[in-house]
Amino acid sequence: MKTSDIDAATRALKPSTTTEVDAGTWSRLSDDIVRTTPDPLAATASTPDRSRSSRTARPRLVLAGAFSLLILGVVAATVVRSPGQDQPQALSFTDTGNSVIVRVVDPAADPARYNAEFKAMGLRVKVAAVPVSPSLVGKFAGYSVPNEETRLRLLDPGEKCNGTLNAADPGCQEGVEVPKDLKGWAEIDFGRAAEPGEMYRHSSSSAGDPGEPMAGLKFRNRPVAEVLPQLRARGLKVVGYNSGPGPNLQGHDSVPGSWYVHDVTPFAPGEVVFFVGESPDK
């Protein structure tokens, strides 16, 4: 059974948040099990009566099933944490003691749902939908905090997941870790698809990353004149060129075709920026 199926079955039980079973319940269950156990001396030396054997075994099977359901209910009550009766459907929350790990369950949900669920969990966090490059759509892309004492942590797929979950599990994708002692309000940027001409608020570090417009193209340390035709073939255009080291970065409207492409970053839908130099990047 997939993890998502198990989670759904567990939530369907709507367990109580208590994990205790009173002594009387355990006592009655124990008496029933002992009372329905067949007496081994009742068996005869003759050929066993198969129909009798099946009839005496059935009560034990029924009780075993009931016992299993009781244990399952106790385990479910221990595992499932939820505000009210059900776990939020747009986000999942995992209490780790000093912080809460939040992951997106429904990336297509309206940010208003995320905000409502953060509020229900008592976390001072607001979510804003912002334009991002393609690989960041439907993910937590960044955040802002009111002071230096506040720290959030964006989590990669597979990071700090429960049990045996890993990056391949739908329930263990990108997330954010929020401290319980959060001071003031934090705002998280949730990626949405940008409109034509709308500049990205956040973008992947390179236009060649998986899911980005130049994924699969070999452009690093290739001449600009060689890369531009590949760009046009994908319906992309260059809106600027940058050269030089970080602190001394210089912008250009155009550069010689003999210069080399060091990297390319997404800028807006269909638009990218070239980072270039007169020689290949080391």
C-alpha positions as CSV (number, residue, x, y, z in Angstrom):
1,M,0.0,0.0,0.0
2,K,1.3,3.4,-0.9
3,T,2.0,5.9,1.9
4,S,-0.7,8.2,0.7
5,D,-3.2,5.3,0.9
6,I,-2.2,4.4,4.4
7,D,-2.5,8.1,5.5
8,A,-5.9,8.3,4.0
9,A,-7.1,5.2,5.7
10,T,-5.7,6.4,9.0
11,R,-7.4,9.8,8.7
12,A,-10.7,8.0,7.9
13,L,-10.6,6.5,11.4
14,K,-10.9,10.1,12.9
15,P,-9.1,9.0,16.0
16,S,-9.2,10.6,19.3
17,T,-6.1,12.6,20.4
18,T,-5.8,10.4,23.5
19,T,-3.5,7.4,23.5
20,E,-4.7,5.8,26.7
21,V,-6.9,2.7,26.9
22,D,-8.5,2.2,30.3
23,A,-7.7,-0.9,32.4
24,G,-11.3,-2.2,32.2
25,T,-11.2,-2.4,28.4
26,W,-7.9,-4.3,28.5
27,S,-9.3,-6.7,31.2
28,R,-12.5,-7.4,29.2
29,L,-10.5,-8.0,26.0
30,S,-8.2,-10.4,27.9
31,D,-11.1,-12.3,29.4
32,D,-12.8,-12.7,26.0
33,I,-9.6,-14.0,24.4
34,V,-9.0,-16.6,27.2
35,R,-12.7,-17.6,27.3
36,T,-12.8,-18.4,23.5
37,T,-9.5,-20.4,23.4
38,P,-10.5,-24.0,22.8
39,D,-9.5,-26.6,25.4
40,P,-6.6,-28.7,24.0
41,L,-7.9,-31.8,26.0
42,A,-11.2,-31.7,24.1
43,A,-9.4,-33.0,21.0
44,T,-9.9,-36.8,20.3
45,A,-7.4,-39.3,19.0
46,S,-9.6,-40.0,16.0
47,T,-9.4,-38.2,12.7
48,P,-10.0,-34.5,13.4
49,D,-13.5,-33.1,12.5
50,R,-12.6,-30.4,9.9
51,S,-15.9,-28.7,10.2
52,R,-15.6,-28.5,14.0
53,S,-12.1,-27.3,13.8
54,S,-13.1,-24.4,11.5
55,R,-16.0,-23.5,13.8
56,T,-13.9,-23.2,16.9
57,A,-11.2,-21.3,15.1
58,R,-13.6,-18.6,13.8
59,P,-14.2,-16.8,17.1
60,R,-10.5,-16.5,17.7
61,L,-10.1,-14.9,14.2
62,V,-12.9,-12.5,14.9
63,L,-11.4,-11.5,18.2
64,A,-7.9,-11.2,16.6
65,G,-9.4,-8.8,14.1
66,A,-11.0,-6.8,16.8
67,F,-7.8,-6.7,18.8
68,S,-5.9,-5.5,15.6
69,L,-8.4,-2.7,15.0
70,L,-8.1,-1.6,18.7
71,I,-4.3,-1.5,18.4
72,L,-4.6,0.3,15.0
73,G,-6.9,2.9,16.6
74,V,-4.3,3.5,19.4
75,V,-1.5,3.9,16.9
76,A,-3.5,6.2,14.7
77,A,-4.3,8.4,17.7
78,T,-0.6,8.6,18.4
79,V,0.5,9.4,14.8
80,V,-2.1,11.8,13.6
81,R,-1.9,15.4,14.7
82,S,-4.5,17.8,13.5
83,P,-6.2,21.1,14.3
84,G,-9.8,20.1,14.9
85,Q,-10.6,16.7,13.6
86,D,-8.8,16.4,10.3
87,Q,-5.3,17.1,9.0
88,P,-5.3,20.2,6.7
89,Q,-5.6,19.2,3.1
90,A,-3.6,21.9,1.4
91,L,-0.6,21.7,3.7
92,S,0.8,19.1,6.1
93,F,2.3,19.9,9.5
94,T,4.8,17.9,11.4
95,D,5.7,18.9,15.0
96,T,9.4,18.3,15.7
97,G,9.5,19.8,19.2
98,N,11.0,23.3,18.7
99,S,9.7,23.8,15.1
100,V,7.0,22.7,12.7
101,I,7.8,21.3,9.3
102,V,5.3,22.4,6.6
103,R,4.9,20.8,3.2
104,V,2.6,21.5,0.4
105,V,0.0,18.8,-0.2
106,D,-2.1,20.6,-2.8
107,P,0.2,22.9,-4.9
108,A,-2.9,24.1,-6.9
109,A,-4.6,25.5,-3.8
110,D,-5.3,29.2,-3.4
111,P,-2.9,30.9,-1.0
112,A,-5.9,31.9,1.1
113,R,-6.2,28.2,2.0
114,Y,-2.6,28.1,3.1
115,N,-3.0,31.2,5.2
116,A,-6.1,29.7,6.9
117,E,-4.3,26.5,7.7
118,F,-1.2,28.4,9.1
119,K,-3.6,30.3,11.3
120,A,-5.4,27.2,12.4
121,M,-2.0,25.8,13.5
122,G,-1.2,29.0,15.5
123,L,1.8,29.9,13.3
124,R,2.4,33.6,12.5
125,V,3.0,33.0,8.8
126,K,1.4,34.6,5.7
127,V,1.7,33.2,2.2
128,A,1.9,35.3,-1.0
129,A,1.7,34.0,-4.5
130,V,4.5,35.5,-6.6
131,P,5.7,35.0,-10.2
132,V,8.6,32.5,-10.5
133,S,10.5,30.6,-13.2
134,P,8.9,27.3,-14.4
135,S,10.8,24.9,-12.0
136,L,9.7,26.9,-8.9
137,V,5.9,26.9,-9.7
138,G,3.9,25.3,-6.9
139,K,6.8,25.5,-4.4
140,F,8.0,27.7,-1.5
141,A,10.4,29.9,-3.3
142,G,11.6,32.3,-0.6
143,Y,10.6,34.3,2.5
144,S,11.0,37.5,4.3
145,V,11.1,38.0,8.1
146,P,10.6,41.1,10.4
147,N,14.0,40.8,12.2
148,E,17.3,39.1,12.2
149,E,16.3,36.9,15.1
150,T,13.7,35.1,13.0
151,R,14.9,32.2,10.8
152,L,13.0,30.0,8.5
153,R,14.5,27.1,6.6
154,L,13.4,26.0,3.1
155,L,13.6,22.2,2.8
156,D,14.6,20.2,-0.3
157,P,12.7,17.1,-1.4
158,G,13.5,14.2,1.0
159,E,14.9,16.5,3.7
160,K,13.6,15.9,7.3
161,C,10.9,13.5,6.1
162,N,9.0,11.2,8.5
163,G,10.0,7.5,8.8
164,T,11.0,5.9,5.5
165,L,9.7,8.6,3.2
166,N,12.1,10.0,0.7
167,A,12.3,12.5,-2.2
168,A,10.3,10.2,-4.4
169,D,7.3,10.3,-2.2
170,P,4.6,12.9,-3.0
171,G,4.3,13.7,0.7
172,C,8.0,14.5,1.1
173,Q,8.6,17.4,-1.4
174,E,9.8,20.9,-0.8
175,G,8.8,22.5,2.5
176,V,9.7,25.0,5.1
177,E,10.7,24.6,8.7
178,V,9.1,27.2,11.0
179,P,10.3,27.8,14.6
180,K,7.6,27.7,17.2
181,D,9.0,30.8,18.9
182,L,8.6,32.9,15.8
183,K,8.9,36.6,16.6
184,G,6.6,38.7,14.5
185,W,5.1,37.7,11.2
186,A,7.0,35.9,8.5
187,E,5.9,36.0,4.8
188,I,6.6,33.1,2.5
189,D,6.6,33.5,-1.3
190,F,4.8,30.6,-3.0
191,G,5.6,30.2,-6.7
192,R,3.0,30.8,-9.4
193,A,3.3,30.9,-13.1
194,A,4.2,34.3,-14.4
195,E,2.1,36.2,-16.9
196,P,3.7,37.2,-20.3
197,G,6.1,40.1,-19.7
198,E,6.0,39.7,-15.9
199,M,9.4,39.6,-14.4
200,Y,10.2,36.7,-12.1
201,R,10.3,37.4,-8.4
202,H,12.4,34.3,-7.9
203,S,14.1,32.1,-10.5
204,S,16.2,29.0,-10.7
205,S,19.9,29.8,-10.6
206,S,20.3,28.7,-14.3
207,A,18.1,28.6,-17.3
208,G,19.6,25.2,-18.0
209,D,18.2,23.6,-14.8
210,P,15.6,20.8,-15.2
211,G,12.2,22.4,-16.0
212,E,13.7,25.6,-17.2
213,P,13.6,26.9,-20.8
214,M,17.2,26.0,-21.8
215,A,17.3,22.6,-20.1
216,G,19.3,20.1,-22.2
217,L,21.1,22.7,-24.2
218,K,24.9,22.9,-24.0
219,F,25.7,26.6,-23.7
220,R,28.3,27.0,-21.0
221,N,31.7,28.2,-22.4
222,R,30.3,28.3,-25.9
223,P,30.5,31.4,-28.1
224,V,27.6,33.7,-28.0
225,A,27.1,33.4,-31.7
226,E,26.8,29.7,-31.4
227,V,24.2,29.8,-28.5
228,L,21.9,32.4,-29.9
229,P,20.4,30.2,-32.7
230,Q,19.6,27.5,-30.1
231,L,17.9,30.1,-28.0
232,R,15.8,31.4,-30.9
233,A,14.8,27.8,-31.8
234,R,13.1,27.6,-28.4
235,G,11.3,30.9,-28.8
236,L,13.6,32.7,-26.3
237,K,15.3,36.0,-26.5
238,V,18.1,37.7,-24.6
239,V,17.1,40.9,-22.8
240,G,20.6,41.7,-21.5
241,Y,24.2,40.7,-21.1
242,N,26.2,40.9,-17.9
243,S,30.0,40.6,-17.6
244,G,32.6,40.8,-14.9
245,P,32.9,39.6,-11.3
246,G,30.0,40.0,-8.9
247,P,30.9,43.3,-7.2
248,N,31.9,44.8,-10.6
249,L,29.2,43.4,-12.8
250,Q,28.6,45.4,-15.9
251,G,25.5,45.4,-18.1
252,H,25.5,45.4,-21.9
253,D,22.8,45.7,-24.5
254,S,25.0,43.5,-26.8
255,V,28.4,41.8,-26.9
256,P,30.6,40.4,-29.7
257,G,29.6,37.0,-30.9
258,S,33.1,35.7,-30.1
259,W,32.5,36.2,-26.3
260,Y,31.7,33.2,-24.3
261,V,28.5,32.3,-22.4
262,H,29.3,31.6,-18.7
263,D,25.7,31.0,-17.7
264,V,22.1,32.0,-18.5
265,T,19.4,33.0,-16.0
266,P,15.6,33.2,-16.5
267,F,14.2,36.7,-16.4
268,A,10.6,36.5,-17.5
269,P,8.5,34.1,-19.7
270,G,10.5,33.7,-22.9
271,E,13.3,36.0,-21.8
272,V,16.7,35.3,-20.3
273,V,19.9,37.1,-19.3
274,F,23.4,36.1,-20.5
275,F,26.4,36.1,-18.2
276,V,29.4,36.4,-20.5
277,G,33.1,37.0,-20.8
278,E,35.9,37.5,-23.3
279,S,37.2,34.1,-22.4
280,P,35.7,30.8,-21.2
281,D,34.8,30.6,-17.5
282,K,37.2,28.6,-15.4
